[in-house]
Amino acid sequence: MTLKLISYQLCPYVHKAATTLRVKHIPYEIEYIQLSKPPRWFHEISPLGKVPLLLVEDHVLFESTAIIEYLDEAYPPRLHPADMIQRAKHRAWMAFSDTCLRDYYRCVFAKNEEDFYKALARLHDHFDQLEQGLTAGPFFAGMHFSLVDAAFAPLLYHLKLLAEVWPAIFDSQRHPRIVHWKDILIVHRAVRQAVVDDFVELYFDWLSNKDSFLARQAIEQASYE
Ligand SMILES: N[C@@H](CCC(=O)N[C@@H](CS)C(=O)NCC(=O)O)C(=O)O
């Protein structure tokens, strides 16, 4: 059975699905679309008009969390815990990864310094909660990569790049476990191979083209280099 992931290069939700496919060594095809000008067929098949989509035979799966849950059920080894209570907790943390992704986008899109600091404060408050949920590692729940790791890896990968523009994105005094976890995940084979080779270049192009506080910081920094 051939799986096909409909994608956009910089989408962290696509990155979750691709990471899960890679961790499980599931063969898949990938098709990138331009989100600013999606093809007609995409509108016809995408229930919410968003990527990722996972095409499984005649079925169109949508929403990254639903996609990675499907992959976990359909393809061994299970990344979710076997215990029902633990699994419920992991699902709750996966939902929280989307909360943190929204904070991240608020930071990226903040028009001015004041709004940026508000967005960053909100992300850091949420990181206080995440820090309490983390084990000593190396992964979210200890020795094994779980779906929670797949859910948070794209956020931490994007934040790592943002930290090149604004180093205080990560605070290792306040969130030592998150910083350690980030260091593990960003070099993880599946996480790295789940993005395109020129991801970093595309990311900074994308960031610099925003009408935002961080875009201005990125442009200023590039002019000094
Ligand atoms: N909740 C969705 C979010 C997906 C999403 O927002 N994807 C963005 C790209 S990163 C998208 O397709 N945006 C197009 C649009 O909203 O029109 C998921 O988890 O899959």
The ligand as an SDF file (V2000), in Angstrom:
LIG
                    3D

 20 19  0  0  0  0  0  0  0  0999 V2000
   -4.7340   21.4920   12.9030 N   0  0  0  0  0  0  0  0  0  0  0  0
   -4.0910   21.2480   11.6310 C   0  0  0  0  0  0  0  0  0  0  0  0
   -3.2650   22.4750   11.2620 C   0  0  0  0  0  0  0  0  0  0  0  0
   -2.6620   22.3670    9.8760 C   0  0  0  0  0  0  0  0  0  0  0  0
   -2.2940   23.7360    9.2950 C   0  0  0  0  0  0  0  0  0  0  0  0
   -2.6160   24.7930    9.8760 O   0  0  0  0  0  0  0  0  0  0  0  0
   -1.6060   23.7130    8.1630 N   0  0  0  0  0  0  0  0  0  0  0  0
   -1.2870   24.9700    7.5060 C   0  0  0  0  0  0  0  0  0  0  0  0
    0.1270   24.9470    6.9620 C   0  0  0  0  0  0  0  0  0  0  0  0
    1.3250   24.8630    8.2290 S   0  0  0  0  0  0  0  0  0  0  0  0
   -2.2250   25.1310    6.3210 C   0  0  0  0  0  0  0  0  0  0  0  0
   -2.4770   24.2070    5.5950 O   0  0  0  0  0  0  0  0  0  0  0  0
   -2.7180   26.3350    6.1250 N   0  0  0  0  0  0  0  0  0  0  0  0
   -3.5410   26.6570    5.0000 C   0  0  0  0  0  0  0  0  0  0  0  0
   -4.7610   27.3980    5.3970 C   0  0  0  0  0  0  0  0  0  0  0  0
   -5.0620   27.4850    6.5960 O   0  0  0  0  0  0  0  0  0  0  0  0
   -5.4440   27.8770    4.4810 O   0  0  0  0  0  0  0  0  0  0  0  0
   -3.2350   19.9880   11.7180 C   0  0  0  0  0  0  0  0  0  0  0  0
   -2.8160   19.6310   12.8220 O   0  0  0  0  0  0  0  0  0  0  0  0
   -3.0120   19.3330   10.6920 O   0  0  0  0  0  0  0  0  0  0  0  0
  1  2  1  0
  2  3  1  0
  2 18  1  0
  3  4  1  0
  4  5  1  0
  5  6  2  0
  5  7  1  0
  7  8  1  0
  8  9  1  0
  8 11  1  0
  9 10  1  0
 11 12  2  0
 11 13  1  0
 13 14  1  0
 14 15  1  0
 15 16  2  0
 15 17  1  0
 18 19  2  0
 18 20  1  0
M  END
$$$$
